[in-house]
């Protein structure tokens, strides 16, 4: 490792350089597969660089640019059929029957599942769901499966060695039934008495020997969480299952306290004093941290000057500190149904950084000047200090927007005028974004309600009201403005990347929409997508089209690649507005600070790519944990309600049945095709349909049905429904007039609504 001669500190390793060197060496003529340690010696790397080399090799293997051979020897990607078939690296997922599938490395989220490699139980070895594996592809099978087939020849990296399960005893031996069915059979436990586990306890186990087709698994108990079904045990089980960090390290807490002792609300000369500017925050009624505030003024030219002021977390969380280590490890706050696991200690997130009203708070601010038509003519980012004039809830702002005069005496004149102007500018920005091709899916989100013991007691619809849209419009504008600022400075930064969908998926979507009775041009055009989304709004087919489009889109990720954001129709976009809860935003703030102070930041594309993958992975982990805990709580609720009926909508159609989700209670389960006893059904992949032989007998994505709860297995996380009737499906409204006439009627209604707004 090189050393800075002035400060005598180690100079950080450049991941990009190591990646180039190892690829150069491995791809040289005559290269023979070697272990990472040997490669490190050839490249003359020290201990820290060797550790970085091993991390880099793993990333390159996952990306399919290198491969592991026998005994972990590193070589180029193996595509030589002489070596027993083509070899592919990917992620394995096992189903309860024992067989599984491997998603090849580099596959886009949402990619066609027929490209996944089928692995029989005998060929899966002891691989577990989530493991990164090396697969040898087989020759064309006699079976008529759509998927290629292969066998796992090596496990490159285990997803985890720890699992959560339910403890039980049988014939004098101890076992754990692992939650979620990652293994076909219970796992035998050694020395359960060491942790005083009792029957029906939820336990964390460490796998000693992973189960395979040839032998049973074996594990040891490392923690007893608590009695199955006891209040809070389900949440702790999910926290352990997903490896979510719960408690902050002592040095991070101590550092937070030191920051609190130092903070005195003074404003340094390099920070612009905006405490006299009229700024407000708008957040949910139960919000504890406020990371964004807004201001809006008119310039002498008649332009809008929008100010978006974001909590300056970078002032308190410096690179290389204990707080930074903890924030990086989490990379995001996790919002479970009954608690929040914050990215930063509450001293920072709910206190020092939070933009509380009437308190001096530090911000990274961006002023964006718009013409009356919404065209951006100037962007001015800065480090600043503000004092929020008022904290609004979304409900209060919606009430104001419904009747501004009612609020005339409740607010001072400047704040009253600010809210009115915010509505005007947001409408202009929204219309402008729509004209450039941004997509807006209408997906009703239902959240569960919990009682004091954390059990489901009901559910409610999450409304995306006008107040939410105003804040969203301004945050989108700020994110785009900051991304453009960093791009002009030629810096590598974490963009929020949303790749364009696979054209084949959009073609299939076109056929699906036409099958619903709509005439459309190819939906490979984003403007055609806009048209169909507008046309189905409020129609019975609305859910079907929105679900189908969502399945066609790829997942947004963090990456320094200049790929743009498809859904927002933005060429340059990043996350800047939530550094209290997202690490990528914090890294963007630090780059802005470097620009303000004239310091040259590290500009390593390879490092940024690895950071982006880490943050994307942590984001997926948090979302999966939240979704899984909600599922567990719903299963617990429904386990005592076998036979209960509910309205539901078909969310997915597979060869073996329908997945449906409740409309008022967001429980998702399977209607197995064997339970559809009124007919024999065949599966059509393109139209997402199960069709019977009798006339009119078909089930399609987005259909409304009435289902009854048939079976609940909380440990295996399985929920089965049976179809009761189709009476829950709303009557299809008759379309009156041509498409042109319906559009004219819609435009007339819009104009009428605008005239009402003006009178207000």
N, C-alpha and C positions, 0 to 999 in steps of 0.2 A: 504494500500500500504506500502511495506517495504521501509526503508530509508537507504541509504549508510551512516554509522556512521562517515566516514572521511569527505566526501564532503557535507554531509547533503542534498543530492539531492535524489528525488524519484528514485527507481530502476524500470525500465520499466517492465510492466506486461508480463508474458510469455503466449502467446496465446496457445501454445502447452499444458501447464499445465491446463489452464481453459477448453480447449476442452476435455481433458481426464476426468476431474472432473465432467463436466456436463453430459457427456455420461455415466460415472459410476453411477451417481445419478439417471438419467432418466431410466436407464435399471435395477435398483434394483427391486427385487420382491416387489410387493405391492405399487410401485410408482403411484401417481395420478397426472394427468396433472396440472401444476402450471404456474403462470405467471413468466417471467424472474426476476422480483423484488423479488419474494418469493425464487426462486432458489438462487439468490445472497445472501440473508440473510442466507439460509441454508449453503452456501459455505463460509460464513463470508467474503464477498468481500466488499471493500470500493467503493466509487463513480466511480473512474476511472476504476477499475476492473469490475464494473457492466456494464459500457459502453462497455468495451471489451467483456464481456459476451454476451451482446445483439448482437454485431457484429458477434461473433462466432456462436451463435445460428442461425442467418440468413444464414451463410455459410453452416452450417450442414443441415439446412432445404433444401437449394438449392441442396445440395449433396445427399439428400434423406436419411440422417442418423437420422434426427429428423423430427417431423411434428408439425404444428400448428393446434390446435383444435379450438373450439368455443371460442370467446373472447381472442384469441391469447394465449391460454394455450399451454404450451410446453409439448410434449409427444414423445414417440418413433414412428418410422414409422408405420402408420396405414395400416395393411394388413388383418384386420379381417372382413370377409364378414358379420358378425353379425351387424356391425356398418353401414350397408348400402352400402356395396361394397368396393372393394379395393380403397385406396387413394394414389394419386401420386402427387408429387410436380413437377412443370415445368414452362416453359416460354410460354406465350400465344401470338398468332398472329391472328389478326382478318382480314378477307377479307371484301371487300366492301359490299357484300350481307348481312353481319351481323354475319354469323357464323364464326368459327375459328378453330384453332388447337393448341394443347399444346404439346410442345416438352419436354418429361420427363427429369428431372434433371439427369445429368450424361451421357446423350446421346452424342456420339462423333459427332463433326462437320462432316456433310456429311453423317450422319447415314440414314438408310432407312426411307423414309417419311411415309411408311405404319405403322410404329410404333408410329407415332404422334397420339394423341387422338383427335377425332372429337368432337367439341362442337357446338351444335346448337345455333342459335341466342337467343332462349328462355332460354338456359342453361348457356349462357355466362355472364349474369348479366351486370355489367358496367365495366368489364375488358377491358383494352386497350392493343394494341400491345406492347410487351416488358415487360408486368407485370409478376411477379412471382406469380403463383396461386396454390391453392390446389384443386385437382380434385377428385371427387368421380366417379369411373368407374361404368358404367351400365352393366347390363346383356347383353348377345348377342342380338344385334338388329335384327329386321326382315329385315331391309334394308341390301343389299349385299355390304356394304362398306368394303374395305380392312382394314380400320382403326378401332381400338377400339373406343368406344364412352363414353362420360362422361359428368359431369356437374361441373361447378366451384362452390365450396362451400365457398371459402375464397380467398381474394386477400392478399397475404403475403407482397408484396412490389411493389409499383408503380414504373414503369420505369421513368416516369416524370409526373409533373403536368402542365408543360408549353408546348405550341404548337404554331406553326407558321401557319398563314392562311391569306386569302384575305378577307378584310372587304367589306360588301355590306348591302344594306337596302332593305326591302320588307314590304309593307303594314304598314309602319310607325315603323317597328321594325328593330333592328340591329342584324346582324349575321356575323359569320366568317366561310368560307369554309376552313377547315383545309387541309394543303398541304399533298399530298401523300395518301389521302383516308384512314386514320386510323379509321374514323367514317363514318357511312352510310349516315348521314345527316349533314347539317350545324349546328353550335352550336350558340344558342342565347347568346347575349351579354348584360350585364347590364351596364348602364351609360357610353356609348361610348363617350359622349361629354367630359368626364374628360380628355381624351388624344387627343381631337380634331382630331379624325380619320375621313378620308374622303373615299368615295366610291373608291374601287380599291386600297386602301393602303394595304401594307403587314404589318401585326400586330402580336405581340406576345401576346398570351392570357394565363391566369391562369385558370385552370379548377376548377369551384366551385362545379359542379355536373357532373360526367361523364355520358355520354349517355348510355342507355341500351335498351333492347327490350321493356321495360315497360314505359320508360319516356325519354324525350329529354334532351340533355345536356345543361349546362349553364356555362358561363365563363365571365371573365372580362379582359379588355385590360390592359396590363402592359407596353407595348412599341409600338410605331408606328415606323416601320423601314423605310418606304418610299414608293413612288409610285410604284405600280406593273409595272415591265418592265423598270424602270429607271436604268441607269448604276450603278452597284455595289450592287443593292438591292437584287439580287438573291444570291450573295455571303453572305451578311449579314443575309439573311433568313436562309441559311444552317448553318451558324455559330450559330445562335440562336436555330435552330431546334435540333442540335446535342449537344448543351450545350458546345461548344468549348470555352475555355478561350482565350480571345483576348488581354487584357491589363494586364501587369504585375503589381503586387502590388507595392506601393511606397517604402516599406521597402526593397523589392528585388532589385529594381532599385538603391536605395541608396547603398545597399551592393555591387552591381556591380561596382559602381563608386569608392567605397572605395578600392575594389580589384585592380582597375585600377591605383589608386594613389599609392598603395603599390608595384605594380609589376615593377621591374627595370631590368629584364633579367639577374640578377645575378644567379650563379649556386651554390647551397648549397652543402656542403661536402657529404651529403648522396645521392646526385643525380649524376649519372655518366655523365661526360662531353663527349658527342658524336658530338660536333659541328664541328669537323674536318672530320667526316665521310661523305662520299658522299651519300646524301639522296635526293630524289625527291618526288614530289606529282604529281598525275595524277587525274584530275577531269573534270567534264563537263565544257564547256566554260563559262556558266553563274553561276558557283558555287561561293558562297560568303564565305563559311567556308570550311576549309580544315582540316579534322580530322584524316587523315592517310597519312603516308609517308613510303617509302621503301628504303632499302639499300641491297646490295648483294655483297659478297666477296667470294674469293676462299681461303681455308685454306691450310696450308702446306701439309695436307694429301690429297689434291685434292677434299675436300668436299665443298659443298655450305654452306655459312653462311648467311641465309636470316634474315634481320632485318625488323620487322614491328613496326613502331613507331606511337603510337596513342595519340592524344591530351589528356593531363592529366587534364581533367575537375575536377577530384576529388581534385586537389590542390586548386581550386577556390570555389567549391561547397561542403561545409562541412555538415555532417549530422546535422539535427536539426536547420539549419539556414533558413532564409527567402527564399534564393535561392533554397535550397533543398525542401522546402515546395512547391514552385511553380513548380519545375521540377517534383516532385512526382505527383502533381495534374494532370499535362499534360501527363507525362510518355513517350511522344513521340512528335516530331515535326509533324505538319500536313501540307501536301503539296497539297493545293488546286490549281485548274487550274490557278488562277490569283494572288495568294499570298501564302506566307508561314507563318504559325503560329508557331514560334519556341518554343522549350522546354525551352530554356534559353534566357535571354536578349541578344541582339546583342553585347553589350559590351563584354560579355564572348564568345558567339558563333562565332561572326565574328571578334573579336579582340584578347583578351588575350589568349584564348585557341587555336585559329586557327593557323595552321602550315604554316604561311606565309613565302615566300622565303626571305632568308638573314636576318631573325630575330631569336633571341634565343627564343625557345619555349620549354615548359616542356612536357614530354611524359611519358607514360607507354609503355615501349619497351619490346618486346620479340624477342630474337635471337633463331632461329631454325637451327640446323646443320643437313644437309641432305647429304647422300652419293650420288654419281653420279646417282644412280638408284632411288633416291628419298626417301630412308629409313631415318626416323628421328633417330638420334643418340644422340642428346642433345637438351635440352630446357633451356634457360636462360632468365627469366624475370627480369626486373629492372625498377627503376625510373630513368629517364635520361633527358638530355637536348640536343636538336638538332638544327641545322641551315640548313634548306632546301636549297639545291644548286639551284634548278630550279623548277618552277611550269609549268607542262605540261597540255595541254588539251588532251582528248581522240583522237580528230581529229589529233593533231600533232603527237602523238605516232603512230597512224595508218599510217600516211604519212611516218614516219621514217621506220616502219616495211615493207612498200611497197618498199622503196628504201633507205637503210641505207647510201649509199655513198653520196646521195644528202645532207645529214645532217652532213657530215664529217666536213665542215667548219663552221657550225652553232653552234656546241656544242664543249665543251672542251673534251679531249680524255677520261677522266674518266666517264663522263656522257654518252658519246657515247657507250662506252664499257658496262656500266651498263645496258642500254636498251637492248643491244644484249644478255647479259647474262640472263636478266629477261625473255626474250622470251624462252630461252633454258630450264631454270628451270621450268617455268610455264607449258611447254609442258610435262615435265616428271611428275609433280605433277598431272596434269589433267589425263594423261594416267593411272597413278597408282590409282587414285580415281575411274576411270572408271572400272578398273580391279577388284576392290573390290565390285562393284555393284551399284555405284552411278547412279542416273537417271538424264537425261537432256531432259526436254520437250521443244519442239520447238513451242512456242506460240508467234506469231507476235503481238507486242504491238503497238497500234496506239494512239497517243496523239493529242488532238485538239489544233489548233492555234487560238489565240484570238487577236482582234483588240484593239485599245486604250480604248474602252469603255467596254472591257471584253466580247464582243460577239464573237461567233464562226465565223471565216473567212476561215477556212480550217482545214487540219489535216496532220500529218506526221508520218512516221513509225519510231519507236525507234529501232535503230540498236544495236545489241549486238555484237560489233566487237571484233577483237582479243585483242585490248588494254583493253577493258572492262573485257575480260576473264582472262587476266594476273593479273589484280588487284584482281578480284574475287578469283582466285586460291590462291593468297598470303593471302588474308583476311581469307579464309576458313582454311588455314594452321595455321594462328595465333589463330583463334577462338578455333580450336581443341587443339592446344598446351596449351593454357591458361586453358581450361576446364580440361585437364589431370593434370595440375599443381595443381589446386584447389581440384580435386578429390583425388590425392595422399596425400594432406594435410588433408583429411577427413573433408572437409568443405561442408556445405549445401550451394548451390549457384543456381542462376537462370540459368538453362540449357535451350537451345532452343530444345524443344521436338517435334518430328514429329512421331506420332504413326504409326505403320504398318497398312495398310488397312484391312478392314474386309475381310476375305477369301471368303465370299459369293459374295462380290462385285468384287473381282478379278476373281472369277469363271464366273460371269456374263460378265465381260470384255472379258474373253477368248471366250465365246460364241459369243459376239459381233464382235470381231476381225475375228473369223472364218467365221462369216456371211458375212464379207467383202471379203472373198475369200483367206485369209491367212491361211497357216498351221502352227499352233503353239502348243507347249506343254502348260501345265497349266501356266498361267501368275501369279500364286502365287509365282513363282520363279522370283526374281528381274533380273536375267540374261536373262530370257526369255523376260521380259519387255524391257530390253536393246536391245535385238535382233529385236523385232518388231518395236521399235522406230527408229532403224537404217534402217530397211528394208523399212519403209514407208517414210523416209526422201526424199523430192522432188517428191513424188508420189501424185496423187489426193486424196488418202485416208489419207494423213498426218494429216490434220486438224481433221478428224473424230476420229482417234486413239488418238491424243493428247488431244482432248476435253474429250473423254470417260475416259482416264486415269486420267485426272485432277479431274473429277467428282468422281472417285473411291478413290482418296486419301483424307486423313484427313487433317485438318488444323494444322499448326505448332503453338505451344503455348509456354509460359514461365512457367516453373515448376521446382521444385527441384527434382522431380522424376527421377530416373535413367532409362529412357526409350529409349534414343538414338534418332537419326535422320534418319528416314527411307530413305528419298530421297537422302541424302548424304551418306548413308551407313556408318554412324559414330555412334560408341557406346557412345561417350562422346563429347558433343558439346555445346558451349555457344556463346553468343554475347558479344564481347569485343571491336570491332573495330569502333563503332560509338557512343561514350558517349555524343557528342554534341547534338545528336538528339534522343537518346534512353536511358531511365532510367535504364533498366536492365544492359546495358554496364557499366554505372556509378557504380552500385552496385558491379560489378565484379572488377572494378578498386580499389574500397575501400577494398575489400577482399585481393587483391594483396598487397596493401599498408600495411595491417595488417601483412601479411606474411613477408614483407621486414623489418618491424620495430619490429617484434617479439611480437606484441600485440595479445591477444587472442580475436578474434571477437565474437560477439553473433552468436551462431550456432543453431538457433531455426528453426527446419524444418517447424513447423506450421506457423510461421511468414513469412517464405520464400514462403510457398504455397499460403498464402493470397496475398502477394506482387505479385507473379506470375500471379494470377488471375486478380488482378488490372491492371497490365501492359498489359496482353493479351486483357482485355476488352477495355482499352484505344487505343490499336493498332487497334482493330476492329472498334471502333468508328471513328478514323481518316480515315481509309480506306473507311468506309461507307460514310462519309461526302464527301470525294474526289470523290467517284464514283457517289454520288447523285447530286453533283453540276455539274459535267460533263454532267450527264443526263439532268439536267434542261437547261443547255446552249445549248445542242443539240436539245432539244425539242423546245426551242425558235427559233433556226435557222430553223428547219424543219416546224414550224407552218406557215411560209410564203411560203412553197414549197410543198404544197399538190399536189400529182401526180408525184413528182420527182422520178425517178427510180435510183436504185443503185444495184451493186452486193453485195450479202450477203451470209453468211454461217449459217447453222442451228446450234445453240448452245445448244438447249434443245428441247426435244419432250415430250409433255404432252398429256393427253387424250383430252383436249380442244383445242389443236393447237400446233403451232411451234413457238419457240422463235428464232429470227434470228438477226445477228449483221452485220452491213455494213462492207465491206472489207476495203474500203478507208476512210470511215467516221464511227467511232465506235458507231453508234446509234443502240441500241437494242430495238426491239419491238416484238409484237405478230402478228402472222398470225393465226387468229381464224379458227378453223376447219370448221365453217359454211361458211367461204369465199372460201373454196375449193369446188367449185360448179361443178367440172368436174366428181366427183365420190363420193361414200360414203366411209368414211375411218374408219378403226378400229385401235386401239392402242395396241401395243405390248411393255410392260414395259421392258422386258429383252433385246430386240434388239434396244430400243430407236427409234421405228419406227411407223409412221402412214402409213398404207397400204390400198390402194383402192382395189376394186374388179376387176378392169380391169388390164390386164397384164402390168407390168412395172410401175404401178402407186404406188409409195411409196416415202416417205420422211424420211430421216434418219439423225441422228446426224452427222454433218460435211459436209452434202450435200451443194453444191453451187447452189444458185438460183438468179434470178433477181426479185426484189420487187419494189413496188411503195408505197410511203407514202399515206396512206388512211385516217388517223385521228390522230390529235394531241390534247391532253388535258394537258396543262402545269401544272395547279393546281393539277390535280389528278395524274400527272406524268405518263400518259399513251400514248403509241405510237402504232398504229395499221398499219400493212403493208398488202398488198395483193400480191399474187404471180403473176408476169407477165409472166415469162417463166423460163425454166431451162437452157437457153442458156448461163448463166453465169458459168455453171458447166464445168470445163475443161475436155477435152477428156481424158479418162482413158488411160494412157500409157500402151502399151503392154509390159509385162515382157518377155524379151528374155532370153531363157536358163533356166536351173534349178537354184534352190537357191544356190547350191554349185558353179555353174559357175558364177552367179552374184556376189557372195562374192569374188571369185578369181579376177574378173575384178575390183572390188572395191579396193582390196588390191594392185593390180598393179598400180591403179591410185594414191593411197596413197604413194607408193614407189617413183613414178615419182615426186610427189609433194615434198617429202623429199629431193630428189636429187637436185631439183631446189633451195630449201632453203639452202642447203649446198654450192651451187655455189655462192649464195648471200653473 
